[in-house]
């Protein structure tokens, strides 16, 4: 599946996730390179925002699918297929945010390991 198709299925929230997710990844890289408390806090805030937007995008997508399937009560097979496909597409923001957040967690974790090694007393 092409990236643009995934973005189209995910809706407008995918662009906000991309924008804030790349910003969060940049802050996570900064934290991995030179761990500071401000970079940790800022990166965590960015990824919490990414997660919140992803949940909003999923709920918005599911609402649109359910609104579109209201008139299909006479054709239960079509309604079932439409809901299944719509719910799959509505999960795209959560999937994309999960990938970006997982990368961010790895980078922030590496920075925290570095920070704790430098703070640990030498024997």
C-alpha positions in Angstrom: 0.0 0.0 0.0 1.3 3.4 -0.9 2.0 6.1 1.7 -0.4 8.6 0.2 -3.2 6.0 0.2 -2.6 5.5 3.9 -2.7 9.2 4.5 -5.9 9.6 2.5 -7.5 6.8 4.4 -6.4 8.3 7.7 -7.8 11.7 7.0 -6.7 15.2 7.9 -5.3 14.2 11.3 -2.5 12.3 9.7 -0.9 15.6 8.7 -1.0 16.9 12.2 0.4 13.6 13.5 3.2 13.9 10.9 4.0 17.5 11.9 4.0 17.0 15.6 5.5 13.5 15.3 8.5 14.7 13.3 9.0 17.6 15.8 8.8 15.0 18.6 11.4 12.8 16.9 13.7 15.8 16.4 13.4 16.5 20.1 14.0 12.9 20.9 17.2 12.9 18.8 18.3 16.0 20.6 17.6 14.2 23.9 19.6 11.1 22.8 22.5 13.3 21.7 22.6 15.5 24.7 20.2 14.4 27.4 18.6 17.3 29.3 15.5 17.5 31.4 13.8 20.1 29.1 14.3 17.9 26.0 12.8 14.9 27.8 9.7 16.9 29.0 9.2 18.5 25.6 9.5 15.2 23.7 7.1 13.5 26.0 4.6 16.4 25.6 4.9 16.2 21.8 4.2 12.4 21.8 1.3 12.8 24.1 -0.2 15.3 21.7 0.5 12.9 18.8 -1.4 10.2 20.7 -4.3 12.4 21.5 -4.6 13.6 17.9 -4.5 9.9 16.8 -7.4 9.0 19.1 -9.4 12.0 17.9 -8.7 11.0 14.2 -9.8 7.4 14.9 -13.0 8.5 16.7 -13.8 11.0 13.9 -13.2 8.3 11.2 -15.4 5.8 13.0 -18.2 8.4 13.4 -18.1 9.2 9.7 -18.3 5.5 8.8 -21.2 4.9 11.2 -23.0 8.0 9.8 -22.5 6.7 6.3 -23.8 3.3 7.1 -27.1 4.5 8.7 -29.2 4.0 5.6 -27.9 0.4 4.8 -30.1 -1.5 7.3 -31.9 -3.3 4.4 -28.6 -4.7 3.1 -26.8 -6.1 6.1 -23.9 -7.7 4.1 -23.0 -4.4 2.4 -23.3 -2.6 5.8 -21.0 -5.1 7.4 -18.4 -4.9 4.7 -18.6 -1.1 4.7 -18.2 -0.9 8.5 -15.3 -3.3 8.5 -13.4 -1.4 5.8 -14.2 2.0 7.4 -13.0 0.8 10.8 -9.8 -0.4 9.2 -9.3 3.0 7.6 -10.2 4.8 10.8 -7.3 3.0 12.6 -4.7 4.6 10.3 -4.0 7.6 12.5 -3.4 5.3 15.6 -1.1 3.0 13.6 0.9 5.9 12.2 1.1 7.6 15.7 2.2 4.3 17.2 5.1 3.9 14.8 6.3 7.5 15.4 5.8 7.2 19.2 7.7 3.8 19.3 10.7 5.4 17.5 10.5 8.4 19.9 10.4 6.1 22.9 13.6 4.3 21.7 15.4 7.6 21.2 14.3 9.1 24.5 15.2 5.8 26.3 18.7 5.9 24.8 19.1 9.5 26.0 17.9 8.5 29.5 20.4 5.7 29.6 23.1 8.1 28.7 22.0 10.6 31.2 21.9 8.1 34.1 25.3 6.8 33.2 26.8 10.3 33.4 25.0 10.9 36.7 26.0 7.6 38.3 28.8 7.8 40.8 32.0 6.2 39.7 33.6 3.6 42.0 
